C-alpha cells in the first residue's frame, strides 16, 4: 500500500478551516459520512469532489474507486475536528508519518471546543 498525502484534500481542508467551515465538537463515529453519503457525493461532484474530502491517497488503488481515498476529515459540508483527530491517530498507528503531520497541522488551525 502506497499511502501519500493528498494535496487536493489538504488544500480544501485548509480552505474550509479559513472560512470557519468546521465543527469543533462532534462524535466522529456519528459524523463521518455513511456509504450512502459517499455515493451521493460521488454522484453530485464526481471523483475530484470525493477526493478533496480525504487527506491521503493509496496510489496502488485505481483512481476511480473509494479504496484509493484514505483518512476522511469531514461530512462533505464541513471539517470535523474529531475527523482530523481520528485521521491523526490512525495515521500514527499505521506509521503514515506524513499524513499524521498533515492532520496535526490542520488540527492546530481548528479551535478546541469551549
MARFI-690783 format. One record per atom (N, C-alpha, C, O, CB): x, y, z; residue number from 1; atom name. Coordinates in Angstrom, 1 decimal. Glycine has a CB too. Example, Ala and Ser with C-alpha at 12.3 -4.5 7.8 and 13.67 -1.06 7.14 Angstrom:
! residues 2
x	y	z	num	atome
13.2	-5.7	7.8	1	N
12.3	-4.5	7.8	1	CA
13.2	-3.3	7.8	1	C
14.2	-3.3	8.5	1	O
11.3	-4.5	9.0	1	CB
12.8	-2.2	7.1	2	N
13.7	-1.1	7.1	2	CA
12.9	0.0	7.9	2	C
13.4	1.1	8.0	2	O
14.1	-0.6	5.7	2	CB
! end
This chain:
! residues 114
x	y	z	num	atome
0.8	-1.2	0.0	1	N
0.0	0.0	0.0	1	CA
0.9	1.2	0.0	1	C
1.7	1.4	0.9	1	O
-1.0	0.0	1.2	1	CB
0.7	2.1	-1.0	2	N
1.5	3.3	-1.1	2	CA
0.6	4.5	-0.7	2	C
0.0	5.1	-1.5	2	O
2.1	3.5	-2.5	2	CB
0.6	4.8	0.6	3	N
-0.2	5.9	1.1	3	CA
0.6	7.2	1.1	3	C
1.7	7.3	1.6	3	O
-0.7	5.6	2.6	3	CB
0.0	8.2	0.4	4	N
0.7	9.5	0.3	4	CA
-0.3	10.6	0.6	4	C
-1.5	10.5	0.5	4	O
1.2	9.7	-1.2	4	CB
0.2	11.8	1.1	5	N
-0.7	12.9	1.4	5	CA
-1.4	13.3	0.1	5	C
-0.8	13.2	-1.0	5	O
0.1	14.1	1.9	5	CB
-2.6	13.7	0.2	6	N
-3.5	14.1	-0.9	6	CA
-3.5	15.7	-1.0	6	C
-4.3	16.3	-0.2	6	O
-4.9	13.5	-0.8	6	CB
-2.8	16.3	-1.9	7	N
-2.7	17.8	-1.9	7	CA
-4.1	18.4	-2.1	7	C
-4.4	19.4	-1.5	7	O
-1.8	18.3	-3.0	7	CB
-5.0	17.8	-2.9	8	N
-6.3	18.4	-3.1	8	CA
-7.1	18.4	-1.8	8	C
-7.8	19.3	-1.5	8	O
-7.0	17.6	-4.2	8	CB
-7.0	17.3	-1.1	9	N
-7.8	17.2	0.2	9	CA
-7.2	18.1	1.3	9	C
-8.0	18.7	2.0	9	O
-7.8	15.8	0.7	9	CB
-5.9	18.2	1.3	10	N
-5.2	19.1	2.3	10	CA
-5.6	20.6	2.0	10	C
-5.9	21.3	2.9	10	O
-3.7	18.9	2.3	10	CB
-5.5	21.0	0.8	11	N
-5.8	22.3	0.4	11	CA
-7.3	22.7	0.7	11	C
-7.6	23.8	1.2	11	O
-5.5	22.6	-1.1	11	CB
-8.1	21.7	0.4	12	N
-9.6	22.0	0.6	12	CA
-9.9	22.1	2.1	12	C
-10.7	23.0	2.5	12	O
-10.4	20.9	-0.1	12	CB
-9.3	21.2	2.9	13	N
-9.5	21.3	4.3	13	CA
-9.0	22.6	4.8	13	C
-9.7	23.3	5.7	13	O
-8.8	20.2	5.0	13	CB
-7.8	23.1	4.4	14	N
-7.3	24.4	4.8	14	CA
-8.2	25.5	4.5	14	C
-8.5	26.4	5.2	14	O
-5.9	24.6	4.2	14	CB
-8.7	25.5	3.2	15	N
-9.7	26.5	2.8	15	CA
-10.9	26.5	3.6	15	C
-11.4	27.6	4.0	15	O
-10.0	26.3	1.3	15	CB
-11.5	25.4	3.9	16	N
-12.7	25.3	4.7	16	CA
-12.4	25.9	6.1	16	C
-13.3	26.6	6.7	16	O
-13.2	23.9	4.8	16	CB
-11.3	25.5	6.7	17	N
-11.0	26.0	8.0	17	CA
-10.8	27.5	8.0	17	C
-11.3	28.2	8.9	17	O
-9.7	25.3	8.5	17	CB
-10.2	28.0	7.0	18	N
-10.0	29.5	6.9	18	CA
-11.3	30.2	6.8	18	C
-11.5	31.4	7.2	18	O
-9.1	29.9	5.7	18	CB
-12.3	29.5	6.2	19	N
-13.7	30.1	6.1	19	CA
-14.6	29.8	7.2	19	C
-15.8	30.0	7.2	19	O
-14.3	29.6	4.8	19	CB
-14.0	29.2	8.3	20	N
-14.7	28.8	9.5	20	CA
-15.8	27.8	9.3	20	C
-16.8	27.8	9.9	20	O
-15.4	30.1	10.2	20	CB
-15.5	26.9	8.3	21	N
-16.5	25.9	8.0	21	CA
-16.0	24.6	8.7	21	C
-15.5	23.6	8.0	21	O
-16.6	25.6	6.4	21	CB
-16.1	24.6	10.0	22	N
-15.7	23.4	10.8	22	CA
-16.6	23.2	11.9	22	C
-17.4	24.1	12.3	22	O
-14.2	23.6	11.2	22	CB
-16.5	22.0	12.5	23	N
-17.3	21.6	13.7	23	CA
-16.2	21.3	14.7	23	C
-15.4	20.4	14.6	23	O
-18.3	20.4	13.4	23	CB
-16.3	22.1	15.8	24	N
-15.3	21.9	16.9	24	CA
-15.5	20.7	17.7	24	C
-14.6	20.0	18.2	24	O
-15.3	23.1	17.8	24	CB
-16.8	20.3	17.9	25	N
-17.1	19.2	18.9	25	CA
-18.2	18.3	18.3	25	C
-19.3	18.6	18.1	25	O
-17.7	19.8	20.2	25	CB
-17.7	17.1	17.9	26	N
-18.6	16.1	17.3	26	CA
-18.0	14.7	17.6	26	C
-16.9	14.6	18.0	26	O
-18.8	16.3	15.8	26	CB
-18.9	13.7	17.5	27	N
-18.5	12.4	17.7	27	CA
-18.3	11.8	16.3	27	C
-19.2	11.7	15.5	27	O
-19.6	11.5	18.4	27	CB
-17.0	11.6	15.9	28	N
-16.7	11.2	14.6	28	CA
-17.4	9.9	14.1	28	C
-17.7	9.7	13.0	28	O
-15.2	11.0	14.4	28	CB
-17.6	9.0	15.1	29	N
-18.3	7.8	14.7	29	CA
-19.8	8.1	14.2	29	C
-20.3	7.3	13.5	29	O
-18.4	6.8	15.9	29	CB
-20.3	9.2	14.6	30	N
-21.7	9.6	14.2	30	CA
-21.6	10.6	13.0	30	C
-22.5	10.6	12.2	30	O
-22.4	10.2	15.3	30	CB
-20.6	11.4	13.0	31	N
-20.5	12.5	12.0	31	CA
-19.9	12.0	10.6	31	C
-20.2	12.6	9.6	31	O
-19.6	13.6	12.5	31	CB
-19.1	11.0	10.7	32	N
-18.4	10.6	9.4	32	CA
-19.4	10.2	8.4	32	C
-20.5	9.6	8.7	32	O
-17.4	9.5	9.7	32	CB
-19.2	10.4	7.1	33	N
-20.1	10.1	6.1	33	CA
-20.4	8.6	6.0	33	C
-19.5	7.7	6.2	33	O
-19.6	10.5	4.7	33	CB
-21.6	8.2	5.7	34	N
-22.1	6.9	5.5	34	CA
-21.7	6.5	4.1	34	C
-21.4	7.3	3.3	34	O
-23.6	6.7	5.9	34	CB
-21.8	5.2	3.8	35	N
-21.6	4.8	2.4	35	CA
-22.6	5.5	1.4	35	C
-22.2	5.8	0.3	35	O
-21.7	3.3	2.3	35	CB
-23.8	5.7	1.9	36	N
-24.8	6.4	1.1	36	CA
-24.4	7.8	0.9	36	C
-24.5	8.4	-0.2	36	O
-26.2	6.3	1.7	36	CB
-23.9	8.5	1.9	37	N
-23.4	9.8	1.8	37	CA
-22.3	9.9	0.8	37	C
-22.2	10.8	0.0	37	O
-22.9	10.4	3.2	37	CB
-21.4	8.9	0.8	38	N
-20.3	8.9	-0.1	38	CA
-20.8	8.7	-1.6	38	C
-20.3	9.4	-2.5	38	O
-19.3	7.7	0.2	38	CB
-21.7	7.8	-1.8	39	N
-22.3	7.7	-3.1	39	CA
-23.0	8.9	-3.6	39	C
-22.9	9.3	-4.8	39	O
-23.3	6.5	-3.1	39	CB
-23.7	9.6	-2.7	40	N
-24.4	10.9	-3.1	40	CA
-23.3	11.9	-3.5	40	C
-23.5	12.6	-4.5	40	O
-25.2	11.4	-1.9	40	CB
-22.2	12.0	-2.7	41	N
-21.1	13.0	-3.0	41	CA
-20.5	12.6	-4.4	41	C
-20.3	13.5	-5.2	41	O
-20.0	12.9	-1.9	41	CB
-20.3	11.4	-4.6	42	N
-19.8	11.0	-5.9	42	CA
-20.7	11.3	-7.1	42	C
-20.3	11.8	-8.1	42	O
-19.5	9.5	-6.0	42	CB
-22.0	11.1	-6.9	43	N
-23.0	11.4	-7.9	43	CA
-23.0	12.9	-8.2	43	C
-23.1	13.3	-9.4	43	O
-24.3	10.8	-7.5	43	CB
-23.0	13.7	-7.2	44	N
-23.1	15.1	-7.3	44	CA
-21.8	15.8	-7.8	44	C
-21.8	16.7	-8.6	44	O
-23.5	15.8	-6.0	44	CB
-20.6	15.3	-7.3	45	N
-19.4	16.0	-7.6	45	CA
-18.3	15.2	-8.2	45	C
-17.2	15.7	-8.5	45	O
-18.9	16.5	-6.3	45	CB
-18.5	14.0	-8.5	46	N
-17.5	13.1	-9.2	46	CA
-16.4	12.8	-8.3	46	C
-16.4	13.1	-7.1	46	O
-17.0	13.8	-10.4	46	CB
-15.4	12.1	-8.9	47	N
-14.2	11.7	-8.1	47	CA
-13.4	12.8	-7.6	47	C
-12.9	12.7	-6.5	47	O
-13.4	10.8	-9.0	47	CB
-13.3	13.9	-8.3	48	N
-12.5	15.0	-7.8	48	CA
-13.1	15.6	-6.5	48	C
-12.5	15.9	-5.6	48	O
-12.3	16.1	-8.9	48	CB
-14.5	15.7	-6.6	49	N
-15.2	16.2	-5.4	49	CA
-15.2	15.3	-4.2	49	C
-15.2	15.7	-3.1	49	O
-16.6	16.5	-5.8	49	CB
-15.1	14.0	-4.5	50	N
-14.9	13.0	-3.4	50	CA
-13.5	13.0	-2.8	50	C
-13.3	13.0	-1.6	50	O
-15.2	11.6	-4.0	50	CB
-12.5	13.1	-3.7	51	N
-11.1	13.1	-3.3	51	CA
-10.8	14.2	-2.4	51	C
-10.0	14.1	-1.4	51	O
-10.2	13.1	-4.5	51	CB
-11.3	15.4	-2.6	52	N
-11.0	16.6	-1.8	52	CA
-11.4	16.5	-0.3	52	C
-11.0	17.3	0.5	52	O
-11.6	17.8	-2.4	52	CB
-12.1	15.4	0.0	53	N
-12.5	15.2	1.4	53	CA
-11.7	14.2	2.1	53	C
-12.1	13.7	3.2	53	O
-14.0	14.8	1.5	53	CB
-10.5	13.9	1.6	54	N
-9.6	12.9	2.1	54	CA
-8.2	13.4	2.2	54	C
-7.7	14.1	1.3	54	O
-9.7	11.6	1.3	54	CB
-7.5	13.1	3.3	55	N
-6.1	13.6	3.5	55	CA
-5.1	12.8	2.8	55	C
-3.9	13.3	2.7	55	O
-5.8	13.7	4.9	55	CB
-5.4	11.6	2.3	56	N
-4.4	10.8	1.7	56	CA
-5.0	10.0	0.6	56	C
-6.2	9.8	0.5	56	O
-3.7	9.9	2.7	56	CB
-4.1	9.5	-0.3	57	N
-4.5	8.5	-1.3	57	CA
-3.6	7.3	-1.3	57	C
-2.5	7.3	-0.8	57	O
-4.4	9.2	-2.7	57	CB
-4.1	6.2	-1.7	58	N
-3.4	5.0	-1.9	58	CA
-3.1	4.8	-3.4	58	C
-4.0	4.5	-4.2	58	O
-4.2	3.7	-1.3	58	CB
-1.9	5.1	-3.8	59	N
-1.5	5.1	-5.2	59	CA
-1.5	3.7	-5.8	59	C
-1.5	3.6	-7.0	59	O
-0.1	5.7	-5.4	59	CB
-1.7	2.7	-5.0	60	N
-1.8	1.3	-5.5	60	CA
-3.2	1.0	-6.0	60	C
-3.5	0.0	-6.7	60	O
-1.4	0.3	-4.5	60	CB
-4.2	1.8	-5.6	61	N
-5.6	1.6	-5.9	61	CA
-6.0	2.5	-7.2	61	C
-5.4	3.5	-7.4	61	O
-6.5	2.0	-4.7	61	CB
-6.9	2.0	-7.9	62	N
-7.4	2.7	-9.1	62	CA
-8.0	4.0	-8.7	62	C
-8.6	4.2	-7.6	62	O
-8.5	1.8	-9.8	62	CB
-7.8	5.0	-9.5	63	N
-8.3	6.4	-9.2	63	CA
-9.8	6.5	-9.0	63	C
-10.2	7.3	-8.3	63	O
-7.8	7.3	-10.3	63	CB
-10.5	5.7	-9.7	64	N
-12.0	5.8	-9.6	64	CA
-12.6	4.6	-8.7	64	C
-13.5	4.0	-9.1	64	O
-12.6	5.8	-11.0	64	CB
-12.0	4.5	-7.5	65	N
-12.5	3.6	-6.5	65	CA
-12.4	4.3	-5.2	65	C
-11.5	5.0	-4.9	65	O
-11.7	2.2	-6.5	65	CB
-13.4	4.0	-4.3	66	N
-13.4	4.5	-3.0	66	CA
-12.1	4.1	-2.2	66	C
-11.6	4.8	-1.3	66	O
-14.6	4.1	-2.2	66	CB
-11.6	2.9	-2.5	67	N
-10.4	2.4	-1.8	67	CA
-9.2	3.3	-2.0	67	C
-8.2	3.1	-1.2	67	O
-10.2	1.0	-2.2	67	CB
-9.2	4.1	-3.0	68	N
-8.0	4.9	-3.2	68	CA
-7.9	6.1	-2.2	68	C
-6.8	6.5	-1.9	68	O
-8.0	5.6	-4.6	68	CB
-9.0	6.5	-1.7	69	N
-9.0	7.7	-0.8	69	CA
-9.1	7.3	0.6	69	C
-10.0	6.6	1.1	69	O
-10.2	8.6	-1.2	69	CB
-8.2	7.9	1.4	70	N
-8.0	7.5	2.8	70	CA
-8.1	8.7	3.7	70	C
-7.8	9.8	3.3	70	O
-6.7	6.8	3.0	70	CB
-8.4	8.5	4.9	71	N
-8.4	9.5	6.0	71	CA
-9.4	10.6	5.7	71	C
-9.0	11.8	5.5	71	O
-7.0	10.0	6.2	71	CB
-10.7	10.3	5.7	72	N
-11.7	11.4	5.6	72	CA
-11.6	12.3	6.8	72	C
-11.3	11.9	7.9	72	O
-13.1	10.8	5.4	72	CB
-12.0	13.6	6.6	73	N
-11.9	14.5	7.7	73	CA
-13.2	15.4	7.9	73	C
-13.3	16.2	8.8	73	O
-10.8	15.5	7.5	73	CB
-14.2	15.1	7.0	74	N
-15.4	16.0	7.1	74	CA
-16.6	15.2	6.7	74	C
-16.6	14.0	6.3	74	O
-15.2	17.2	6.3	74	CB
-17.8	15.9	6.7	75	N
-19.1	15.3	6.4	75	CA
-19.6	15.8	5.0	75	C
-20.8	15.7	4.8	75	O
-20.1	15.7	7.4	75	CB
-18.7	16.2	4.1	76	N
-19.0	16.7	2.8	76	CA
-19.6	18.1	2.9	76	C
-20.2	18.6	1.9	76	O
-19.9	15.8	2.1	76	CB
-19.6	18.7	4.0	77	N
-20.0	20.1	4.2	77	CA
-19.0	20.9	5.0	77	C
-18.7	22.1	4.7	77	O
-21.4	20.2	4.8	77	CB
-18.5	20.3	6.1	78	N
-17.6	21.0	7.0	78	CA
-16.5	20.0	7.5	78	C
-16.7	18.8	7.4	78	O
-18.4	21.5	8.2	78	CB
-15.4	20.6	7.9	79	N
-14.3	19.9	8.5	79	CA
-14.8	19.5	9.9	79	C
-15.4	20.4	10.6	79	O
-13.0	20.7	8.5	79	CB
-14.5	18.4	10.4	80	N
-14.8	18.0	11.8	80	CA
-13.5	17.8	12.5	80	C
-12.6	17.1	12.1	80	O
-15.6	16.7	11.8	80	CB
-13.3	18.5	13.6	81	N
-12.1	18.4	14.4	81	CA
-11.9	16.9	14.8	81	C
-10.8	16.4	14.8	81	O
-12.2	19.3	15.7	81	CB
-13.0	16.3	15.1	82	N
-13.0	14.9	15.5	82	CA
-12.5	14.0	14.3	82	C
-11.8	13.0	14.6	82	O
-14.3	14.4	16.0	82	CB
-12.8	14.4	13.1	83	N
-12.3	13.7	11.9	83	CA
-10.8	13.8	11.8	83	C
-10.1	12.9	11.4	83	O
-13.0	14.2	10.7	83	CB
-10.3	15.0	12.0	84	N
-8.8	15.3	12.0	84	CA
-8.1	14.5	13.1	84	C
-7.0	13.9	12.9	84	O
-8.5	16.8	12.1	84	CB
-8.7	14.5	14.3	85	N
-8.1	13.7	15.4	85	CA
-8.1	12.2	15.0	85	C
-7.1	11.6	15.2	85	O
-8.9	13.9	16.7	85	CB
-9.2	11.7	14.4	86	N
-9.2	10.3	14.0	86	CA
-8.1	10.0	13.0	86	C
-7.4	9.0	13.0	86	O
-10.6	9.9	13.5	86	CB
-8.0	10.9	12.0	87	N
-7.0	10.7	10.9	87	CA
-5.6	10.7	11.5	87	C
-4.8	9.9	11.2	87	O
-7.2	11.8	9.9	87	CB
-5.3	11.7	12.4	88	N
-4.0	11.7	13.0	88	CA
-3.7	10.5	13.8	88	C
-2.6	9.9	13.7	88	O
-3.9	13.0	14.0	88	CB
-4.7	10.0	14.6	89	N
-4.4	8.8	15.4	89	CA
-4.2	7.6	14.5	89	C
-3.3	6.8	14.7	89	O
-5.6	8.5	16.3	89	CB
-5.1	7.4	13.5	90	N
-4.9	6.2	12.7	90	CA
-3.6	6.2	11.9	90	C
-2.9	5.2	11.7	90	O
-6.1	6.1	11.7	90	CB
-3.3	7.4	11.3	91	N
-2.0	7.6	10.6	91	CA
-0.8	7.2	11.5	91	C
0.1	6.6	11.0	91	O
-1.9	9.0	10.0	91	CB
-0.9	7.7	12.7	92	N
0.2	7.4	13.7	92	CA
0.3	5.9	14.0	92	C
1.4	5.3	14.0	92	O
0.0	8.1	15.0	92	CB
-0.9	5.2	14.1	93	N
-0.9	3.8	14.4	93	CA
-0.3	3.0	13.3	93	C
0.4	2.0	13.5	93	O
-2.4	3.3	14.7	93	CB
-0.6	3.5	12.0	94	N
-0.1	2.7	10.8	94	CA
1.2	3.2	10.3	94	C
1.6	2.8	9.2	94	O
-1.2	2.8	9.8	94	CB
1.9	4.1	11.0	95	N
3.2	4.7	10.6	95	CA
3.1	5.4	9.3	95	C
4.1	5.4	8.5	95	O
4.2	3.6	10.5	95	CB
2.0	6.1	9.0	96	N
2.0	7.1	7.9	96	CA
2.3	8.4	8.4	96	C
1.4	9.3	8.6	96	O
0.5	7.0	7.2	96	CB
3.6	8.7	8.6	97	N
4.1	9.8	9.3	97	CA
3.7	11.1	8.6	97	C
3.3	12.1	9.3	97	O
5.5	9.8	9.5	97	CB
3.8	11.2	7.3	98	N
3.5	12.4	6.6	98	CA
2.0	12.8	6.7	98	C
1.6	13.9	6.9	98	O
3.8	12.2	5.1	98	CB
1.1	11.8	6.7	99	N
-0.3	12.0	6.8	99	CA
-0.6	12.5	8.3	99	C
-1.4	13.3	8.5	99	O
-1.1	10.7	6.5	99	CB
0.1	11.8	9.2	100	N
-0.1	12.3	10.6	100	CA
0.3	13.7	10.8	100	C
-0.4	14.5	11.5	100	O
0.7	11.4	11.5	100	CB
1.4	14.1	10.2	101	N
1.8	15.5	10.3	101	CA
0.9	16.5	9.7	101	C
0.6	17.5	10.2	101	O
3.2	15.7	9.7	101	CB
0.3	16.1	8.5	102	N
-0.7	16.9	7.8	102	CA
-1.9	17.1	8.7	102	C
-2.4	18.2	8.9	102	O
-1.1	16.3	6.5	102	CB
-2.4	16.0	9.3	103	N
-3.6	16.1	10.1	103	CA
-3.3	16.9	11.4	103	C
-4.2	17.7	11.8	103	O
-4.0	14.7	10.6	103	CB
-2.1	16.8	11.9	104	N
-1.7	17.6	13.1	104	CA
-1.7	19.1	12.7	104	C
-2.2	19.9	13.5	104	O
-0.4	17.1	13.6	104	CB
-1.1	19.4	11.6	105	N
-1.1	20.9	11.2	105	CA
-2.5	21.4	11.0	105	C
-2.7	22.6	11.4	105	O
-0.3	21.0	9.9	105	CB
-3.3	20.7	10.4	106	N
-4.7	21.2	10.2	106	CA
-5.4	21.3	11.5	106	C
-6.2	22.2	11.8	106	O
-5.5	20.2	9.2	106	CB
-5.2	20.3	12.4	107	N
-5.9	20.3	13.7	107	CA
-5.5	21.5	14.5	107	C
-6.3	22.1	15.3	107	O
-5.5	19.0	14.5	107	CB
-4.3	22.0	14.4	108	N
-3.8	23.2	15.1	108	CA
-4.6	24.4	14.7	108	C
-4.7	25.4	15.4	108	O
-2.3	23.4	14.8	108	CB
-5.2	24.4	13.5	109	N
-6.0	25.6	13.0	109	CA
-7.4	25.6	13.5	109	C
-8.1	26.6	13.3	109	O
-5.9	25.6	11.5	109	CB
-7.9	24.5	14.0	110	N
-9.3	24.4	14.4	110	CA
-9.3	24.6	15.9	110	C
-8.7	23.8	16.7	110	O
-10.0	23.0	14.0	110	CB
-10.1	25.5	16.4	111	N
-10.2	25.8	17.8	111	CA
-10.7	24.6	18.6	111	C
-11.6	23.8	18.1	111	O
-11.0	27.0	18.1	111	CB
-10.2	24.4	19.8	112	N
-10.8	23.3	20.7	112	CA
-12.2	23.7	21.1	112	C
-12.5	24.9	21.1	112	O
-9.9	23.1	21.9	112	CB
-13.0	22.7	21.4	113	N
-14.4	23.0	21.9	113	CA
-14.3	23.9	23.2	113	C
-13.4	23.9	23.9	113	O
-15.1	21.7	22.2	113	CB
-15.3	24.7	23.3	114	N
-15.5	25.6	24.5	114	CA
-15.6	24.8	25.8	114	C
-15.8	25.4	26.8	114	O
-16.6	26.5	24.3	114	CB
! end
